[in-house]
Amino acid sequence: MKSISSPLLLLLPLLLFLNGCISQYSVSESELTSYLSKEITYDKKQGNQMLGMEMRISDIKVKLGEKPDTMGVSATTHITINNPLKPFDAQLYAKFEAKPWYDVEKHSVYLHQLKLVELTTDNKKVEKLIQPLSPQLMHYLTQFLSTQPVYVLDTNDTKQALIAKMTKRIEVKPGEISLIFSD
C-alpha cells in the first residue's frame, strides 16, 4: 500500500479551499427578497394634508430568470391621496422587470432598464383613478430602485470579501444570480 507524501497532504486542504473559491457564488431569490425587505424602505410624501399623496412600499418579492437576464420585482404599495373632492386609500400591486448589473467598486447589484409590467389595485373603483397616476408612480419607483442596490456583498464577512474581490460580472439564471469571477 502506498502512502501519500506529506507535502501533498498539506496541499489537499488548500486545493479544496481554492476549488470552493473558483466555483461561482450564487444569490437566491429568497436571499434577494430578504435583503430587499430589510434594506429598502420607501415612504414618499408629496403635497400637504389637503392636497397630497403618500406612498409606502411593502411586501417585496423577487423572481429571477423568467426571461433571459431579467429580474422580476413585485411589491405592494399603499397609496393615500388627500384631496377635498375624492380622498382615497388603496393597495397597489406593481410588478417590474429590470436588468440587474454588478458594480465592481461598490460590490453591489443594481437594476437598470426598469419597466412596469403590471399595476393593479384592491379597489376596482380606484383603478381608473390610479391609471393616470401610474407614470408618476413609475417615475418615483424607477428613480428609487435604480439608485439603491438590490444586493450588497458584506465585505466585513471574510468569505464575501473574497468573493467581492473576485467578482467581475453577474449572470441571471432561473432562481438565482450567479456572481462570475472572470470576464
N, C-alpha and C positions, 0 to 999 in steps of 0.2 A: 504494500500500500504506500502510495506516495504522499508525502506531507507537503502542505502549501508553505512556501517560504514566507518568513515574517514580513519582508517589505510588501509583498502582495496583500497580506492580511491588513497591514496598515493602510494600504491604498483602497481597500474594499469599502470602508465607510465613506471615504472621500468620493469615490466613484458613485456610490449610491446617492450621496447628497447632491452631486453635480447632475446626476440623471434626473433627480426630482426638480432641480432648478431649470434644466434645459427644457423639460416638457412645459407646455403652455399652462398658464394660470387662467382660470375661468371665474367669472362672477355670474351667479344665477339670477333668474328673475326675482326670486324671493329675497335675495340679498339686496338687489336694487330697490325693490319695493320697500323693504325695511329701512334702507338708507334714506330714501326719499321721504318716507313718512316721518322719520326722526329729524332730518336736517332741513327740509324745505317747508317753510311756512309762508303763506301768502294771505295777507289780510289788508285789503286795499279799501280806503275810504276816499270818496270824492264828493265834493259839494258840502252841504250842511244838513241840518235836521229837517228843513222844509223841502229842499230840493237836493237830493243827493243819492249816492249809490254806495253800497258796501258789498264787497265780495270776499269770501273766505274759502280756501281750498282745503278739502279733506279727502280721506279715503283714496289715496293714490295707489294705482296698480300698474305693473309693468308687464308687457308681453313682448318677447324677443323673437325675431326671425320669422314672423308670419309672412312677411315679404322680405326679399333679399336685402341685407344690410340695413334693416329698419327696426326701430324700437317703437313699440306702441305704448302710449301712456294714457291711462284713463283716470279721471278724477271727478269727484263730486264737488260742486261749488255751490255754496249757499249765497244767494244774492238777495239783497234787500234794496228796493227802490223807494225812496221817500219823495212824494210829491203830493200836493194838496188835492189833485183830482182822482188819482188812482194808485195809492201806495200798495205794494205787494211784497211778499216773501216767496221765494221759490228755491227748490233744489235743482241745479242744472247738472246734467251728466254729460261730460265732454270726453271725447276720445281724440287723441292726437297721434300722428305718426311723425317720426323725425329720423334723421341720420345721425347716429352718435359718432363722435370723433374723440381722439385722445390727445390731450395737451401734455407733451413730454415734460415741459418745465414745471407744470403745476401738478403732474401725476394724477390727472383728473379726466373724467369722461364728461363731455358736454354734448348738447344737442344742437343741430342746425337743420335748416330746411324744415322747420316745424310747420305742420299742416293740420288744420282742424278737419277731422273726418266725420264726426258726428256730434250734434248738440241737441239734447232732448231735455225735457223737464218733467217733473212730477205733477205739474198743474197744466193741463191742456189749455185752459183759458189763457194762461200766461204765455204759452208757447208762441202765439202770434206777436205778442209784445216783445218777446225776447229776440226774435229773429233780427229786428233792426239793430239790437244791441250786440249781436254776435261779432261784427267787425271790431268794435271797441273792446269787447271781452277778449277776442283773439289777439288784439294788439298788446293788451296788458299781459296776458299769459305767455305770448311768444317772447316778448321782451324779458319777462321774468325767467322763463325756463331756458332761454338761450344764453343767459348770463350766469346762471347758477349751475355748478357741476351736479351731475346726477349720480356720480360716484367718485370718491377720492381715496387713493391708496394711503393708508396710515403709515407715514414714514417714521413714526415712533416705534412701530412694530418691526422687529428685525427682519422677519420674512417678507413683509410687504415693502419694506425699504429696499431690500434687494430686488424684488420684483419691479418696483418703481424705477430703479436704475436701469434695468434691463429692457423694459417695455418700450417698443418703438411705435406700435400701432395696435389697433383693435380689429376684431372680426366678429360680426354678429352672426350667431348660429341659433337655431331653434332652442329656446330655453336658456341661453347663456350668451355672455360676451366673453370672447377669448382675448387675453392680452398676449400679443405676439412679440417675441423678443428679438426678431430680426426684421430688416426692411424688406 
